[in-house]
Amino acid sequence: MAGELARREARAGLFFVLPVLALFALVNTTPVVISFVYSLTDFTLGSKAKFVGLANYQSLISDSEFLKALIVTLKMGLGLALPGSLLAFLIALAISKGSKTGIFSTILFIPVIYPSVVSAFIWGATLKGDGLINRYLGLESDWLNSVSTALPSLILVLLWTNIGFYIVIVLTGLRGVAPSLYEAASLDGANEWKKLRWITFPLMKPVILFILIIATSDALQIFTQPYLLTGGGPVESTKVLAGLIYEVLFERLEIARASSIAVSLALISASIAVLQYLLVRSRR
Amino acid sequence: MTKIELHSKSDHRDIPIKRKKVNIYKILNYFFLIFITGLTAVPLLWSWKAAFLPSAEIFDLNLFAFNGSWTLQNFRDGFATAPFMTFFINSVLISLVSTIIILISSLSAGYGFSQFRFKGKNALFALVIIALVMPFQAIMIPLFLGTAKAGLINTHMGIILPSAVSAFGIFMMRQFLLNTPRDLIDAALIDGCSQFAVFWRIIIPLTKGPLATLAAVSFLGVWNNYLWPLMVAQEVGMYTLPVGLSLLQGTYATNYGTVFAGSLLACVPALLVFLIMRRQIINNYSISGLTQ
């Protein structure tokens, strides 16, 4: 009897799960596996693929194009995370101190949900040689076309896009600080600055680390803004990993090489996710 | 002793906070917030304004000048030079269909994972967790070649299929339903409800809230998506708004009026969804820590 019930339950469970998971396997799990298989071959479009083992990965280690894109990607992640978390912290603090500040966090969040293509248009028009910023500053620098300013400009655009998200994360963290801590500190005679310095800052450390991790994993997948604003240039100074994969795939049709870069990206991404998981768990 | 100290402290606290600190700090605080929010909002407002201005006036330095030269010419030009309407319809169709399938599939799998015991459940759920952290780059190459092989390049179906299941959606629904008392479902089953009726009559009404949130987040994700539609849509008639606009900008680089008119079409639905569901959407982001 109990066996029959259990069987019935299992059947019902599979009825709800299996069709979805089948679709899931088709568009997600299987492609992940195939990506890895491709990366072990010398598959290019129009030729017969042959198994080459880890040769693609071996050549990636000394592939200056790949290494450069990796460095640009990490720079972008750090460039987003460091000013991003500091700025988000300041703004979130201001929001949490004031009353009726919901409107600010709502407006600051709009770029997060904005179509990235449109953000790219807006900033393209703002940053171009005769764009708004130069007109205001009376300059003629071509922000997106000079090696020294292209990457910082892109980071600025992404910061504008993501800051609302970082703020929300810090706000959640700030709300998690028990009010009794501040009350106890007040009783001990601490002023506002001391409370900030000795209660808020230490408790915010993991939140900042969290933003660092999110920004890095964001940077790993950023495609639209560099693709539309700089095309990876000038002199590849803004070519991120996602852009490199697209180029190797669609312009050079080197499927195996693109796959090996993609798998490397996934591995970095996965290690970041593990880090994130450990961090979240240690906070509990 | 202690009592007196406590009293005097709290008195101290009440008076200065009300008189001095509040005023100066709060005002500075608001100025800072208005400044930052302004930096965020001005580019957006400028682009909305630009959609209605003749191209010559778009780069006018006085952002708040309104000299009455409003025009719908940019929209007319847009509709004349590129099939904006087709892009818009493609975007709406793809986003709505994807969202609906995401809702059904996430709820179904989330329900199965949360309320039933069966062999291999953990292994299957592991697939969902792996997908949750898998960047799109890790699947896009085989996905594209597979889509091509299946003859789905340049079809709505080809664009929709990969976005129609959401690891995040399944995860979210499972988390929510884990807190549902099993008794509720058992009682309905004992009363003779079929599994499907339980799903339809109990689970769906129960999960209305999270379903609405998932719908909003999914819609935004698909609506704003660029890379996958860029790969699959290869003819003008199949372009979504982001793809169509990005190629429009490439061909008519100088005409920002048209570009921003089209951009407005792409923003309005996203903004509407955001304004209606802003609390849930922001909450969802803060909890998940995951972007699309």
Contacts between the chains, C-beta under 8 A, distances in Angstrom:
chain1	res1	chain2	res2	distance
A	6	B	117	7.1
A	9	B	116	5.4
A	9	B	117	6.0
A	9	B	118	7.1
A	10	B	116	6.9
A	10	B	117	6.7
A	10	B	118	3.7
A	10	B	119	6.7
A	11	B	118	7.9
A	12	B	112	7.9
A	12	B	116	5.9
A	12	B	195	4.6
A	13	B	112	4.8
A	13	B	113	8.0
A	13	B	115	7.5
A	13	B	116	2.7
A	13	B	117	6.8
A	13	B	118	4.2
A	13	B	121	7.1
A	14	B	112	7.2
A	14	B	116	8.0
A	14	B	118	5.6
A	15	B	112	7.4
A	15	B	195	6.8
A	16	B	108	4.8
A	16	B	109	6.6
A	16	B	111	5.2
A	16	B	112	3.2
A	16	B	116	7.2
A	16	B	195	7.9
A	16	B	199	7.3
A	17	B	108	7.5
A	17	B	109	5.2
A	17	B	112	3.5
A	17	B	113	6.2
A	17	B	116	7.9
A	17	B	118	7.8
A	17	B	121	7.7
A	17	B	124	6.3
A	19	B	105	7.9
A	19	B	108	7.3
A	20	B	105	4.4
A	20	B	106	7.8
A	20	B	108	5.5
A	20	B	109	4.0
A	20	B	112	7.9
A	20	B	165	6.5
A	20	B	170	7.1
A	21	B	109	6.6
A	21	B	124	5.5
A	21	B	127	6.8
A	21	B	128	8.0
A	23	B	105	6.8
A	23	B	164	7.0
A	23	B	165	5.3
A	24	B	109	7.9
A	24	B	127	6.6
A	24	B	128	7.2
A	24	B	131	6.9
A	24	B	165	5.0
A	24	B	167	7.6
A	24	B	170	8.0
A	25	B	127	7.1
A	27	B	139	7.5
A	27	B	143	6.5
A	27	B	161	5.9
A	27	B	162	4.6
A	27	B	164	7.7
A	27	B	165	6.4
A	28	B	127	7.7
A	28	B	131	4.7
A	28	B	134	7.0
A	28	B	139	5.9
A	28	B	162	7.9
A	28	B	165	7.1
A	28	B	167	7.3
A	29	B	127	5.3
A	29	B	130	7.6
A	29	B	131	7.1
A	30	B	142	7.2
A	31	B	138	7.7
A	31	B	139	3.7
A	31	B	140	7.7
A	31	B	141	7.6
A	31	B	142	4.0
A	31	B	143	4.8
A	31	B	146	7.1
A	32	B	130	7.5
A	32	B	131	8.0
A	32	B	134	6.1
A	32	B	138	5.6
A	32	B	139	5.6
A	34	B	141	7.9
A	34	B	142	3.7
A	34	B	146	8.0
A	35	B	138	5.6
A	35	B	139	6.5
A	35	B	141	5.8
A	35	B	142	5.7
A	38	B	141	6.5
A	38	B	142	6.9
A	90	B	32	7.8
A	91	B	32	7.9
A	91	B	33	7.2
A	91	B	36	5.7
A	94	B	29	5.0
A	94	B	32	5.3
A	94	B	33	5.2
A	95	B	33	6.7
A	97	B	25	7.5
A	97	B	26	7.7
A	97	B	29	5.7
A	98	B	26	6.4
A	98	B	29	5.1
A	98	B	30	6.3
A	98	B	33	6.8
A	101	B	33	6.5
A	104	B	33	4.8
A	104	B	34	8.0
A	104	B	36	7.7
A	104	B	37	5.1
A	105	B	282	7.2
A	106	B	278	5.6
A	106	B	282	7.6
A	107	B	37	5.0
A	107	B	40	6.2
A	107	B	41	5.6
A	108	B	36	7.2
A	108	B	37	6.0
A	108	B	40	5.4
A	109	B	274	7.7
A	109	B	278	7.3
A	109	B	281	7.9
A	109	B	282	5.8
A	109	B	285	8.0
A	110	B	40	7.3
A	110	B	41	7.7
A	110	B	44	6.6
A	110	B	271	7.2
A	110	B	274	6.8
A	111	B	40	6.4
A	111	B	44	7.6
A	112	B	285	7.2
A	112	B	291	7.8
A	113	B	220	5.2
A	113	B	224	7.5
A	113	B	270	5.7
A	113	B	271	7.8
A	113	B	273	7.8
A	113	B	274	4.8
A	113	B	281	6.9
A	114	B	44	7.6
A	114	B	224	7.4
A	114	B	267	6.5
A	114	B	270	6.6
A	115	B	223	7.1
A	115	B	224	4.4
A	115	B	226	7.8
A	115	B	241	7.5
A	115	B	242	5.5
A	115	B	263	7.7
A	115	B	266	4.9
A	115	B	267	6.5
A	115	B	270	6.2
A	116	B	224	6.1
A	116	B	226	6.1
A	116	B	242	7.7
A	117	B	224	7.8
A	117	B	226	5.4
A	117	B	242	4.0
A	117	B	245	5.8
A	117	B	246	5.3
A	117	B	263	7.9
A	117	B	266	7.1
A	118	B	47	7.4
A	118	B	242	7.7
A	118	B	245	7.4
A	118	B	263	4.3
A	118	B	266	5.5
A	118	B	267	5.8
A	120	B	246	7.8
A	121	B	47	7.3
A	121	B	245	7.2
A	121	B	249	6.2
A	121	B	256	8.0
A	121	B	259	5.5
A	121	B	260	7.0
A	121	B	263	5.6
A	122	B	43	5.0
A	122	B	44	7.2
A	122	B	46	7.5
A	122	B	47	4.8
A	122	B	263	7.6
A	123	B	43	7.2
A	124	B	249	7.7
A	125	B	47	7.8
A	125	B	50	7.8
A	125	B	58	7.9
A	125	B	59	8.0
A	125	B	256	5.5
A	125	B	259	7.9
A	126	B	43	6.2
A	130	B	59	7.2
A	131	B	59	7.3
A	132	B	46	7.3
A	132	B	59	6.5
A	132	B	61	7.7
A	135	B	59	6.5
A	135	B	61	5.5
A	136	B	61	6.6
A	160	B	39	7.8
A	160	B	40	6.6
A	160	B	43	7.4
A	163	B	40	7.5
A	164	B	40	7.5
A	165	B	285	5.8
A	165	B	291	6.9
A	168	B	282	5.6
A	168	B	285	5.8
A	168	B	286	4.6
A	169	B	286	6.0
A	169	B	289	6.7
A	171	B	286	7.2
A	172	B	286	4.5
A	172	B	287	7.9
A	186	B	9	7.5
A	186	B	13	6.8
A	187	B	6	7.5
A	187	B	9	6.6
A	189	B	9	7.9
A	192	B	21	7.8
A	210	B	289	7.0
A	214	B	289	6.1
A	214	B	291	7.8
A	217	B	135	7.8
A	218	B	291	6.4
A	220	B	135	6.1
A	221	B	135	5.0
A	221	B	136	6.5
A	221	B	137	6.8
A	223	B	226	7.4
A	223	B	227	5.3
A	224	B	226	4.8
A	224	B	227	7.0
A	228	B	246	5.9
A	228	B	249	7.6
A	241	B	137	7.5
A	242	B	137	5.7
A	242	B	227	8.0
A	245	B	137	5.4
A	245	B	140	7.9
A	245	B	141	7.9
A	246	B	227	7.6
A	249	B	141	6.2
A	249	B	144	7.8
A	250	B	231	7.8
A	255	B	141	6.3
A	255	B	145	7.5
A	258	B	141	5.8
A	259	B	141	5.4
A	262	B	137	4.6
A	262	B	138	5.4
A	262	B	140	7.4
A	262	B	141	6.1
A	263	B	138	6.7
A	265	B	135	6.0
A	265	B	137	5.2
A	265	B	138	6.9
A	266	B	134	6.2
A	266	B	135	5.8
A	266	B	137	6.9
A	266	B	138	3.7
A	269	B	133	6.5
A	269	B	134	7.4
A	269	B	135	4.8
A	269	B	138	7.6
A	270	B	133	6.0
A	270	B	134	7.8
A	273	B	133	3.8
A	276	B	289	7.5
